[in-house]
Amino acid sequence: MGQSNVNLAALIGSRICHDLISPIGAINNGLELLGMSDDREGPEIDLITQSVENASARIRFFRIAYGAASDTPMGRSEVITILRDVTSGGRLTVAYGPMDDQPRWAVRMVFLAIQCLETSMPYGGRIEASFTSGRWDVTGYAPKTNADPDLWAVLTGARPDGLAPAHVQFALLPAVAADATRSVRCEASEDKLTISF
C-alpha cells in the first residue's frame, strides 16, 4: 500500500483506537469486579456493562475500518467475532463468507462497505460478504433500502462535496480501493444493495 493521505488518516485512526481501547478495557475490568460483589448488582451496572461492551466492539470495528491496513492476514474467527459483537442487539446481521485468512486491507474494505450498506438500510436487514474469483461482493438485503444517490455516486468516483462525518466511509472506500488497485462497483434496488471491488 502506498503512502498517501488515506494512509496518514489511517494511522491517526489507529492511534485513536489504540488509545481508547485500554481505558474501556479497564472500565470493563472494574465492572467485572463490581459484579463479583453482592451489593453491586442492578440495572445500573447492566446498563454500564452493555455500554462498555458496545463501545469496545465499535472501537475494534473502527480499528480495522479506519486504521492502518497491511498484508497481515486476519483469521475468519477474528472477523466474525468483531462483526457479531458490533451488531449484537441491533437490527442488522452480517454473514462473512470466506473460510480462509484474508489480508487486513481487504477486510478493511469489507468493513467500510458494511458501513455504507448500514447507512442505506435504516430498518435493518442482512449483509453478506463473499469473495469469489478474486472479487468481493458485499450485499445488503432489506425490506426497504434507502440508497442516497449522491452518496452512492461518491463510491464510484463522484466528488464528495459537503460530506457529513457520518458518511465518511463513502469517500474512504474508493480511496482505499484505489490504493489496492481495485475499483468499486455498485448496484441498488428497493430491497437489495451490492458493493463490489
JOGINOR-V379256 format. One record per pair of residues at least 24 apart in sequence whose C-alpha atoms are under 6 Angstrom apart, sorted by the first residue. I is the first residue (numbers start at 1). J is the second residue. D is the distance in Angstrom with one decimal. If there is no record, write none. Layout:
BEGIN
i=I j=J d=D
i=I j=J d=D
END
This chain:
BEGIN
i=10 j=66 d=5.4
i=10 j=67 d=4.3
i=10 j=68 d=4.6
i=11 j=67 d=5.9
i=11 j=68 d=5.3
i=13 j=66 d=5.5
i=13 j=67 d=4.8
i=14 j=63 d=5.7
i=14 j=67 d=4.2
i=17 j=59 d=5.9
i=17 j=63 d=5.7
i=57 j=85 d=5.5
i=57 j=86 d=5.0
i=58 j=86 d=5.7
i=64 j=108 d=5.4
i=65 j=108 d=4.6
i=65 j=111 d=5.4
i=65 j=112 d=5.6
i=69 j=104 d=5.6
i=69 j=105 d=4.7
i=70 j=104 d=5.6
i=70 j=105 d=5.5
i=71 j=103 d=4.8
i=71 j=104 d=5.9
i=72 j=103 d=5.4
i=72 j=104 d=5.7
i=73 j=101 d=5.6
i=73 j=102 d=5.2
i=73 j=103 d=4.2
i=73 j=104 d=5.7
i=74 j=101 d=5.3
i=74 j=102 d=5.4
i=74 j=103 d=5.9
i=74 j=104 d=5.8
i=75 j=101 d=4.5
i=76 j=101 d=6.0
i=91 j=124 d=4.5
i=92 j=124 d=4.7
i=92 j=125 d=5.0
i=92 j=126 d=5.8
i=93 j=126 d=4.9
i=94 j=126 d=5.8
i=94 j=127 d=4.7
i=94 j=128 d=5.8
i=95 j=128 d=4.7
i=96 j=129 d=4.9
i=97 j=129 d=5.7
i=97 j=130 d=4.8
i=112 j=169 d=5.7
i=120 j=145 d=5.8
i=120 j=146 d=4.8
i=120 j=147 d=4.9
i=121 j=145 d=4.9
i=135 j=197 d=6.0
i=136 j=196 d=5.5
i=136 j=197 d=5.4
i=137 j=195 d=5.9
i=137 j=196 d=4.5
i=138 j=194 d=5.6
i=138 j=195 d=5.2
i=139 j=193 d=5.5
i=139 j=194 d=4.2
i=140 j=192 d=5.6
i=140 j=193 d=5.0
i=141 j=191 d=5.8
i=141 j=192 d=4.7
i=142 j=191 d=5.1
i=143 j=191 d=5.4
i=144 j=190 d=5.8
i=144 j=191 d=5.2
i=145 j=190 d=5.5
i=145 j=191 d=5.6
i=156 j=184 d=5.8
END
